[in-house]
Amino acid sequence: MKNRVDFSAAVENEMQLSLPSLSVNEGMARAAVAAFCAQLNPTALELADIKCAVSEAVTNCIVHAYRETVGEILLCVKLCEGRLIQIEVRDRGCGIADVKQAREPLFTTDAENERSGMGFTVMENFCDELRVRSRLGKGTTVTLLKRLHK
Amino acid sequence: MIRSGGQVVYETKGDTLVIRVGGEIDHHSAVAVRAGIDEQILEARPGRVLLELSRVDFMDSSGLGLIMGRFALVSKYGGKFAVLDPSPAVLKILRLAGMDRMITVLKTKDKKKGNEHL
């Protein structure tokens, strides 16, 4: 069991990025977040974890939230005191009917397109904490917390 | 014989098709990679398919779907499938998903597992 991360840590720097939910933007999204986080001198492993978690969250927006359409994906990255990184990935898509079920390993609603159902599991394991807030028809906000080494 | 398509190189050695994938595997890139690989596999129906991933420097869970799908495709016609020389990034996510226990993972130098001819 991981220690819970303090969401109220003071913000020292932040950025926002808005992208249309086109799959070609997946690489851009993770690269932009990684470039911003690089100012904290993370290890290569920490940076790889962040890129992978962001890629999963953004892919979920493209594949699930905006399945038949293109909508806005908003990324908010906050660098907080104590070398804590908070990354929010927000969409205004279809929402998730059952968040608990969606977070179960191997659960997918898109098996025919070879979705592995491991997206949330990857996010959980590559970060220190994952929060998912969702409302049907309104959208989903995924918050990733990653504490860097001292 | 060696053929190339984007970040993917295909090499036939007897009844073995070696597919070498490099770069980044995400949901976006997986679509084209998958289509190219399936075309090669279905055309030749090789007895063994090795997916070589040593030059993959990024892979998210879309890569897991790509690997599982090719494993299923090859198994369906009775062929053998293995992942060859996964990079650290690939191995980490394979282990997280437990796929290293479901699919054969080989290393080029691992002669005990019978791939010394590679």
Boltz contact constraints between the chains, C-beta under 6 A:
constraints:
  - contact:
      token1: [A, 23]
      token2: [B, 27]
      max_distance: 6.0
  - contact:
      token1: [A, 23]
      token2: [B, 28]
      max_distance: 6.0
  - contact:
      token1: [A, 24]
      token2: [B, 28]
      max_distance: 6.0
  - contact:
      token1: [A, 26]
      token2: [B, 26]
      max_distance: 6.0
  - contact:
      token1: [A, 26]
      token2: [B, 28]
      max_distance: 6.0
  - contact:
      token1: [A, 52]
      token2: [B, 60]
      max_distance: 6.0
  - contact:
      token1: [A, 55]
      token2: [B, 26]
      max_distance: 6.0
  - contact:
      token1: [A, 55]
      token2: [B, 60]
      max_distance: 6.0
  - contact:
      token1: [A, 56]
      token2: [B, 60]
      max_distance: 6.0
  - contact:
      token1: [A, 59]
      token2: [B, 27]
      max_distance: 6.0
  - contact:
      token1: [A, 114]
      token2: [B, 65]
      max_distance: 6.0
  - contact:
      token1: [A, 114]
      token2: [B, 69]
      max_distance: 6.0
  - contact:
      token1: [A, 115]
      token2: [B, 65]
      max_distance: 6.0
  - contact:
      token1: [A, 116]
      token2: [B, 61]
      max_distance: 6.0
  - contact:
      token1: [A, 116]
      token2: [B, 64]
      max_distance: 6.0
  - contact:
      token1: [A, 116]
      token2: [B, 65]
      max_distance: 6.0
  - contact:
      token1: [A, 118]
      token2: [B, 61]
      max_distance: 6.0
  - contact:
      token1: [A, 118]
      token2: [B, 64]
      max_distance: 6.0
  - contact:
      token1: [A, 118]
      token2: [B, 97]
      max_distance: 6.0
  - contact:
      token1: [A, 119]
      token2: [B, 61]
      max_distance: 6.0
  - contact:
      token1: [A, 122]
      token2: [B, 61]
      max_distance: 6.0
  - contact:
      token1: [A, 125]
      token2: [B, 96]
      max_distance: 6.0
